[in-house]
């Protein structure tokens, strides 16, 4: 039986319903029987999938899209204050609910796992969702990306476990009360919301402090920010801390990661016994994500051997080193990486998986604020590629910052010895790449914006 729908969520209206986080909540509510409606800026496969679940989805934002009987309006931090549907909600005295509060209400009464960290949240949440489903536990889940197999980012399950990606970018992960919290890493990002690492640590401490009494924190024993956070929360008497990683002090120790082409074989030492399993995506960082998922499942009482085997059924998330296709002997792969650490990890993973291939990157910087703070490091990361194409900054929710352009990245990349081509017109990228690529090359479209749309266009151009 589905958990009861909170009365405020019986007829919700989502502004920006097509977004990764918003659409997941809307899907779960629709599957639980709520009368879901909303609007989005453009038509999409996500909008159509919501309609198939019975939701009403309007394209474009207009006051008349908000029904007078709506029980609440759900927004994310990306929705601007001058949105006409928000103004209409004020006129009708319809309560406005943040996305994180809506998600928290869906987790009430269930055994929840909240996955946090600057990088790797979507992959780790997805690994857990796939493994728990494979084991017949029928979990609910809300993820920031579409799983390859089910092709969706969210599902209402009949089981008692709810797995959720916990977003630190706007501090919204502080709203959750998980039984198990995972912290993969802690780094400075989201510069529009955090001014320093101290603010980041304070935010993560608050998140960890919300773990229910007797609950578990699963946290990296290797990453410096996670180590610092562990030292800050060790004294929480109601919290069990389980560390994982390659450190000899880790409770769940990564003994060995063996690359197997586009997969990895991982051996861990857990409770004095070695356990080996397969991770069906390349790269040491993805292997660590899998071990974090394993440790979290064990914390819920799931046998480690069963869980490890089930994690091997995970085949990937869209945009996380997703193979888009091959044409003229060139493979095109899509990467969501947009922070220097993520960029480096994905480029090193591809180097390890295909050491003989030439690696070409089409990179689209994401956010002016991130480029301002980390543009030099982004350029240095691109030096790991054989050649790169750098596009203009994808603004997302931000207004331009004077003087901050992709040139900051390009100059840093060239200073690091990288071969970089600047392209201002995205439509010309397929021709540019076709002129660069040779049989046997790998092309990575990389970034959190609409650079992902270029993959099919590049393949079509190579085919011709």
C-alpha positions in Angstrom: 0.0 0.0 0.0 1.3 3.4 -0.9 2.1 5.8 2.0 -0.6 8.4 2.5 -0.2 11.5 0.4 0.2 14.6 2.7 -2.9 16.9 2.2 -0.6 19.7 0.9 0.6 17.3 -1.9 -2.8 16.0 -3.1 -3.0 18.5 -6.0 0.5 19.9 -6.4 1.6 22.3 -9.2 5.3 22.2 -10.1 7.0 25.2 -11.7 9.8 23.7 -13.7 8.3 20.2 -13.6 10.7 18.9 -16.3 13.9 19.4 -14.1 15.8 16.4 -12.9 14.9 16.8 -9.2 11.4 18.2 -9.7 10.2 15.6 -12.2 11.3 12.8 -9.9 9.1 14.1 -7.0 6.2 14.7 -9.5 6.5 11.1 -10.8 6.4 9.6 -7.3 3.4 11.7 -6.3 1.5 10.8 -9.5 2.3 7.1 -8.9 0.9 7.5 -5.4 -2.3 8.9 -6.7 -1.9 12.7 -6.5 -3.4 14.9 -9.1 -0.1 16.4 -10.4 0.2 19.5 -12.7 3.0 21.8 -13.6 4.8 23.8 -16.3 8.2 23.8 -17.9 10.0 26.0 -20.3 10.1 23.5 -23.2 8.7 20.2 -24.4 10.7 17.2 -23.5 10.7 13.4 -23.1 10.4 14.0 -19.4 7.2 16.1 -19.9 5.7 13.3 -22.0 6.6 10.6 -19.4 4.8 12.7 -16.7 1.7 12.9 -18.9 1.8 9.2 -19.3 1.5 9.0 -15.5 -1.6 11.2 -15.6 0.1 14.6 -14.9 -1.0 17.8 -16.7 2.1 19.5 -18.1 2.0 23.0 -19.7 4.8 24.3 -21.8 5.8 27.9 -21.0 5.1 29.8 -17.8 1.9 31.7 -17.4 -0.4 32.6 -14.5 -3.4 30.8 -16.0 -1.5 27.5 -15.8 -2.0 27.4 -12.1 -5.4 25.9 -11.3 -7.4 27.6 -8.5 -7.8 24.4 -6.6 -4.0 23.6 -6.4 -3.1 22.4 -2.9 0.5 23.8 -3.2 3.1 25.2 -5.6 6.4 23.3 -5.6 9.5 25.3 -6.6 13.3 24.7 -6.8 15.9 27.3 -6.0 16.2 27.9 -9.7 12.7 29.5 -9.9 12.9 33.3 -10.0 10.8 35.5 -7.8 9.1 37.2 -10.8 7.7 33.9 -12.2 4.1 34.6 -13.2 2.8 31.3 -11.7 4.4 32.3 -8.3 2.6 35.7 -8.5 -0.6 33.9 -9.2 0.0 31.6 -6.2 0.3 34.6 -4.0 -3.0 36.0 -5.4 -4.8 32.7 -4.7 -3.0 32.2 -1.3 -1.7 28.8 -2.5 1.2 27.6 -0.3 4.6 27.6 -1.9 6.7 24.5 -1.0 10.4 24.0 -1.8 11.4 20.9 -3.7 13.4 19.6 -0.7 10.4 19.8 1.6 8.2 18.0 -0.9 10.8 15.2 -1.1 11.2 15.0 2.7 7.4 14.5 3.0 7.6 11.5 0.5 10.3 9.9 2.7 8.3 10.1 5.9 7.7 6.7 7.5 10.2 4.9 5.3 13.7 3.7 5.9 15.6 6.3 3.9 19.1 6.5 2.5 20.3 10.1 1.6 23.3 10.3 -0.7 25.4 13.5 -0.5 28.7 14.8 -1.7 30.1 17.3 -4.2 30.5 14.5 -6.8 29.1 11.1 -7.4 25.6 11.4 -5.9 23.6 10.4 -8.9 25.8 7.4 -9.6 25.8 6.1 -6.1 22.0 6.6 -5.6 21.4 4.8 -8.9 23.6 1.9 -7.9 21.6 1.5 -4.7 18.2 1.8 -6.5 19.2 -0.9 -9.1 20.7 -3.2 -6.5 17.8 -3.0 -4.1 15.3 -3.6 -7.0 17.4 -6.5 -8.2 17.1 -8.0 -4.7 13.3 -7.8 -4.8 13.1 -5.1 -2.1 11.0 -2.8 -4.4 12.5 0.6 -3.2 11.3 4.0 -3.9 13.9 6.3 -5.4 14.5 9.9 -6.5 17.7 10.5 -8.6 19.2 13.4 -10.5 19.5 11.4 -13.7 17.7 8.7 -15.7 18.8 5.1 -15.1 19.9 3.3 -18.3 17.6 0.3 -17.7 14.3 1.7 -16.4 15.0 5.0 -18.2 13.6 7.0 -15.4 14.9 9.1 -12.5 12.2 8.2 -9.9 9.8 5.5 -8.9 7.3 4.7 -6.1 8.0 1.2 -4.8 6.0 -0.9 -2.4 9.0 -1.6 -0.2 10.1 0.1 3.0 13.3 1.7 1.6 13.6 5.1 0.0 16.8 6.1 -1.7 17.3 9.8 -2.5 20.0 12.0 -3.9 20.6 14.8 -1.4 21.6 18.1 -3.0 23.9 20.3 -1.0 24.0 23.1 -3.6 21.3 25.2 -1.9 21.5 23.5 1.6 18.2 21.7 0.8 19.7 18.4 2.0 19.4 19.7 5.5 15.6 19.0 5.3 16.0 15.2 5.4 16.1 12.8 8.3 17.7 9.7 6.9 18.4 6.4 8.6 21.6 6.2 6.5 23.5 9.2 5.2 26.3 8.8 2.6 28.9 11.5 2.2 31.2 10.7 -0.8 33.4 13.8 -0.7 33.3 17.5 0.5 34.7 20.2 -1.8 34.1 23.9 -2.5 31.5 24.3 -5.2 28.2 26.3 -5.7 30.0 29.5 -5.2 26.8 31.6 -5.4 25.6 29.9 -2.2 28.8 29.2 -0.3 31.6 31.7 0.4 34.1 29.4 2.0 34.9 25.8 2.9 33.9 26.6 6.5 30.4 27.3 5.2 30.4 24.0 3.3 31.5 22.0 6.4 28.9 23.7 8.5 26.2 22.7 5.9 27.4 19.1 5.8 27.5 18.9 9.6 23.9 20.0 9.7 23.0 17.3 7.2 24.8 14.6 9.1 23.2 15.9 12.4 19.8 15.1 10.9 20.5 11.4 10.7 17.9 9.6 13.0 19.2 8.5 16.4 20.9 5.1 16.0 21.5 5.8 12.3 24.6 5.5 10.2 27.0 7.8 8.4 28.9 6.1 5.5 31.8 8.4 4.6 35.0 8.3 2.5 38.2 7.6 4.5 40.3 8.9 1.6 39.0 12.3 0.5 40.4 15.2 2.5 37.1 17.1 2.9 35.3 13.9 4.1 38.1 13.2 6.5 37.7 16.7 8.0 34.0 16.3 8.2 34.4 12.9 10.0 36.6 14.6 12.6 33.8 17.1 13.2 31.0 14.7 13.7 32.7 11.8 15.5 31.4 13.0 18.8 27.7 12.7 17.9 26.8 10.0 20.3 23.7 8.8 18.4 25.6 8.3 15.2 27.4 5.2 13.9 30.2 6.2 11.5 31.3 3.7 8.8 34.3 4.7 6.7 35.2 3.3 3.3 38.1 3.6 0.9 41.7 2.6 0.3 43.0 3.9 3.6 44.2 1.2 5.9 42.0 2.6 8.6 38.8 2.3 6.5 36.0 0.1 8.0 35.2 -1.1 4.5 38.6 -1.2 2.7 39.0 -1.0 -1.0 41.7 -3.7 -1.5 42.0 -3.6 -5.2 40.4 -2.1 -8.3 41.2 -3.9 -11.6 40.2 -2.2 -14.9 38.4 -4.6 -17.3 37.9 -2.4 -20.4 34.7 -0.4 -19.7 34.1 -2.2 -16.4 36.0 -2.7 -13.2 36.5 -5.6 -10.8 36.5 -4.5 -7.2 37.8 -6.3 -4.1 36.9 -5.1 -0.6 37.8 -6.2 2.9 34.6 -6.2 5.0 34.3 -7.7 8.5 37.6 -9.5 8.0 36.6 -11.2 4.7 37.4 -10.4 1.1 34.6 -9.8 -1.3 35.0 -9.3 -5.1 32.3 -7.9 -7.4 32.0 -6.2 -10.8 31.2 -2.6 -11.5 29.8 -2.1 -15.0 31.3 1.4 -15.5 35.0 2.3 -15.8 37.0 4.3 -13.4 38.3 4.1 -9.8 35.9 6.8 -8.7 32.9 4.8 -9.8 34.3 1.8 -8.0 34.4 3.9 -4.8 30.8 4.9 -5.4 29.9 1.2 -5.6 31.7 0.5 -2.3 29.8 3.4 -0.6 26.5 1.9 -1.9 27.6 -1.5 -0.5 28.4 -0.1 2.9 25.0 1.8 3.1 23.1 -1.4 2.2 24.9 -3.4 4.8 24.1 -0.7 7.3 20.4 -1.4 6.6 21.0 -5.1 7.3 21.2 -6.4 3.7 23.8 -9.3 3.3 26.9 -8.0 1.7 27.4 -10.9 -0.7 23.8 -10.5 -2.1 24.2 -6.7 -2.4 27.6 -6.9 -4.1 26.2 -9.2 -6.8 23.2 -7.0 -7.3 25.4 -3.8 -7.6 27.0 -5.6 -10.6 23.6 -5.3 -12.4 23.9 -1.5 -12.5 24.6 -0.5 -16.1 24.9 3.3 -15.8 23.0 6.6 -15.7 22.4 8.8 -18.7 25.2 11.4 -19.0 27.6 9.5 -16.7 30.1 8.2 -19.3 27.2 7.1 -21.4 28.1 5.7 -24.8 26.0 7.5 -27.3 27.1 5.6 -30.3 29.9 5.0 -32.9 30.3 6.3 -36.4 33.3 6.2 -38.8 35.3 4.3 -36.1 34.8 7.0 -33.6 33.0 6.4 -30.3 31.0 9.3 -28.8 30.5 9.3 -25.0 28.6 11.8 -22.9 29.9 13.0 -19.5 28.1 15.2 -17.0 31.4 16.3 -15.4 31.4 20.1 -14.8 33.7 20.5 -11.8 37.5 20.0 -12.2 37.6 17.0 -9.9 34.8 15.3 -11.9 36.5 16.2 -15.2 39.8 14.8 -14.1 38.2 11.6 -12.8 36.2 10.9 -16.0 39.2 11.7 -18.3 41.4 9.4 -16.3 38.8 6.7 -16.4 38.6 6.9 -20.1 42.4 6.9 -20.4 42.4 3.7 -18.3 39.6 2.0 -20.2 41.0 2.8 -23.7 44.7 3.7 -23.2 45.5 3.4 -27.0 42.7 5.8 -28.1 43.0 9.5 -28.8 40.8 11.4 -26.5 38.9 14.5 -27.8 36.7 16.6 -25.5 33.8 19.0 -26.3 33.5 21.0 -23.0 30.8 23.4 -22.1 31.5 25.3 -18.8 28.5 25.4 -16.5 27.7 28.6 -14.5 29.6 31.9 -14.5 30.2 31.7 -10.8 31.8 28.3 -11.1 34.0 29.4 -14.0 35.1 32.5 -12.1 36.3 30.4 -9.1 37.5 27.2 -10.9 38.1 28.1 -14.5 41.9 27.7 -14.1 41.5 24.2 -12.7 39.0 23.3 -15.5 41.6 24.3 -18.1 44.2 22.2 -16.3 41.9 19.2 -16.4 41.5 19.5 -20.1 45.2 19.0 -20.5 44.5 15.3 -19.9 42.8 15.2 -23.3 44.6 15.0 -26.7 42.5 17.9 -27.9 39.5 19.9 -26.7 36.8 22.2 -28.1 35.6 24.7 -25.5 32.1 26.3 -25.8 30.6 29.4 -24.3 29.5 29.2 -20.7 26.1 27.7 -20.1 24.4 30.2 -17.7 21.6 28.0 -16.3 20.0 30.0 -13.5 22.7 32.8 -13.4 23.2 36.2 -15.0 26.5 36.9 -16.7 29.4 38.1 -14.5 31.4 40.9 -16.2 34.7 39.7 -17.6 34.0 36.0 -16.9 34.0 34.0 -20.2 35.3 30.7 -21.5 38.6 32.5 -22.3 39.6 31.9 -18.6 39.5 28.2 -19.2 41.1 28.3 -22.6 44.0 30.4 -21.4 44.6 28.0 -18.5 44.4 25.0 -20.7 46.9 26.3 -23.2 49.2 27.3 -20.4 49.1 23.7 -19.3 50.1 22.6 -22.8 46.6 21.6 -24.0 45.4 21.7 -27.6 42.3 23.8 -27.4 39.9 25.2 -30.0 37.4 27.9 -29.0 33.9 27.6 -30.6 31.3 30.2 -30.0 28.6 28.8 -32.3 27.4 25.4 -30.9 25.8 24.5 -34.2 29.3 24.3 -35.8 30.7 21.8 -33.3 29.8 18.6 -35.3 31.8 20.0 -38.3 34.7 21.0 -36.1 34.8 17.6 -34.4 34.5 15.8 -37.8 37.6 17.7 -39.0 39.5 16.6 -35.9 38.4 13.0 -35.3 40.0 9.9 -36.8 39.0 6.2 -36.6 39.8 4.8 -33.1 39.3 8.2 -31.4 37.0 8.7 -28.4 34.9 11.9 -28.3 33.6 13.1 -24.9 30.8 15.7 -24.8 31.3 17.1 -21.3 29.3 19.5 -19.1 26.1 19.9 -17.2 24.3 22.0 -19.8 22.9 21.3 -23.2 26.2 20.1 -24.6 24.6 16.6 -24.3 22.5 17.4 -27.3 25.6 17.5 -29.5 26.3 13.7 -29.2 23.7 12.6 -31.8 24.6 15.5 -34.1 28.3 14.6 -34.0 27.5 11.0 -34.8 25.3 12.0 -37.7 28.0 14.3 -39.1 30.7 11.5 -38.7 28.3 9.1 -40.5 28.3 11.5 -43.5 
